[in-house]
Amino acid sequence: MRMKHKPWAEPYLAAHPDVVLTPSEITSDRGKTFLHLTPLYLEIGTGKGDFIVGMAQKYPDAYFLGIEKSSTALAITAKKVVEAKLTNVMLLNDDALLILDLFPEQTIQAIFLNFSDPWPKKKHSKRRLTNEKVLGTYYRLLKKLGKIYLKAANPGVFEFSYENFSNMAYDILEYTHDYDGLDAFDYPTEYETKFRAQHIAINRLIVQKGEHTHETNPTSTEAV
Ligand SMILES: C[S@@+](CC[C@H](N)C(=O)[O-])C[C@H]1O[C@@H](n2cnc3c(N)ncnc32)[C@H](O)[C@@H]1O
């Protein structure tokens, strides 16, 4: 979803390297050090940060990386991280689909996909964060038995995601069309709060990286 660009966003991100990792730093010593902290959780499409800030406060011994392509949304998140004095959050301003291949394999405990852009037209399905190719990438990044937590309001995208996960080497742990938001290992996002206020049902899927070999995972090229 497009956000109105705020001119202060990029300067704010540049002025806070303590909470911001630049794309070119992913393979640097600083990037590698953060990406090997454990447990490390990744949120893709962080938006304005309610979820990542809430989770980082709830779980101060865990580390959280948020990737968001909108600099304005990410700067709003960065402000919240700085104001809350969090030291377990790192933020990255880029399109996740362009940079995830640079990440080290088997370092991420879980990935959160919260109300990812639906891209409803079939011709745009490659841009969805649950297309088959990117599910192969997540598989490579996740630790053994790592999980993916997905929340969605759009039923079409939810079913598309469920089918893609089901066709790959992921085990489905939870599949619900009416998530009550009560899981302790969760936090409401900005979109979720708006959807709940409008009585829109929240779909939730939790999948786990299966213990299969990569031969059963058609898009993964890495040994697991
Ligand atoms: C519908 S909003 C949801 C924001 C937040 N997760 C929430 O639930 O309130 C989707 C967000 O994902 C971001 N996004 C979409 N595709 C992305 C991608 N490929 N890489 C990084 N961010 C992405 C958008 O910029 C937008 O901020």
Ligand as a Chemical Component Dictionary entry (heavy atoms), coordinates in Angstrom:
data_LIG
# 
_chem_comp.id                   LIG 
_chem_comp.type                 NON-POLYMER 
_chem_comp.pdbx_formal_charge   0 
_chem_comp.three_letter_code    LIG 
# 
loop_
_chem_comp_atom.comp_id 
_chem_comp_atom.atom_id 
_chem_comp_atom.alt_atom_id 
_chem_comp_atom.type_symbol 
_chem_comp_atom.charge 
_chem_comp_atom.model_Cartn_x 
_chem_comp_atom.model_Cartn_y 
_chem_comp_atom.model_Cartn_z 
_chem_comp_atom.pdbx_ordinal 
LIG C1  C1  C 0  -0.733 -3.756 3.879  1  
LIG S1  S1  S 1  0.689  -3.112 4.631  2  
LIG C2  C2  C 0  0.733  -3.923 6.220  3  
LIG C3  C3  C 0  1.661  -3.232 7.190  4  
LIG C4  C4  C 0  1.820  -3.948 8.554  5  
LIG N1  N1  N 0  2.456  -5.241 8.394  6  
LIG C5  C5  C 0  0.478  -4.121 9.210  7  
LIG O1  O1  O 0  -0.002 -5.258 9.279  8  
LIG O2  O2  O -1 -0.084 -3.117 9.666  9  
LIG C6  C6  C 0  1.962  -4.013 3.752  10 
LIG C7  C7  C 0  3.351  -3.428 3.975  11 
LIG O3  O3  O 0  4.300  -4.287 3.367  12 
LIG C8  C8  C 0  5.255  -3.510 2.664  13 
LIG N2  N2  N 0  5.767  -4.375 1.605  14 
LIG C9  C9  C 0  5.059  -4.950 0.608  15 
LIG N3  N3  N 0  5.847  -5.689 -0.192 16 
LIG C10 C10 C 0  7.094  -5.587 0.325  17 
LIG C11 C11 C 0  8.349  -6.117 -0.056 18 
LIG N4  N4  N 0  8.470  -6.860 -1.147 19 
LIG N5  N5  N 0  9.424  -5.812 0.702  20 
LIG C12 C12 C 0  9.306  -5.013 1.785  21 
LIG N6  N6  N 0  8.144  -4.466 2.190  22 
LIG C13 C13 C 0  7.056  -4.756 1.476  23 
LIG C14 C14 C 0  4.467  -2.312 2.167  24 
LIG O4  O4  O 0  5.297  -1.211 1.867  25 
LIG C15 C15 C 0  3.545  -2.054 3.341  26 
LIG O5  O5  O 0  4.125  -1.185 4.294  27 
# 
loop_
_chem_comp_bond.comp_id 
_chem_comp_bond.atom_id_1 
_chem_comp_bond.atom_id_2 
_chem_comp_bond.value_order 
_chem_comp_bond.pdbx_ordinal 
LIG C1  S1  SING 1  
LIG S1  C2  SING 2  
LIG S1  C6  SING 3  
LIG C2  C3  SING 4  
LIG C3  C4  SING 5  
LIG C4  N1  SING 6  
LIG C4  C5  SING 7  
LIG C5  O1  DOUB 8  
LIG C5  O2  SING 9  
LIG C6  C7  SING 10 
LIG C7  O3  SING 11 
LIG C7  C15 SING 12 
LIG O3  C8  SING 13 
LIG C8  N2  SING 14 
LIG C8  C14 SING 15 
LIG N2  C9  SING 16 
LIG N2  C13 SING 17 
LIG C9  N3  DOUB 18 
LIG N3  C10 SING 19 
LIG C10 C11 SING 20 
LIG C10 C13 DOUB 21 
LIG C11 N4  SING 22 
LIG C11 N5  DOUB 23 
LIG N5  C12 SING 24 
LIG C12 N6  DOUB 25 
LIG N6  C13 SING 26 
LIG C14 O4  SING 27 
LIG C14 C15 SING 28 
LIG C15 O5  SING 29 
# 
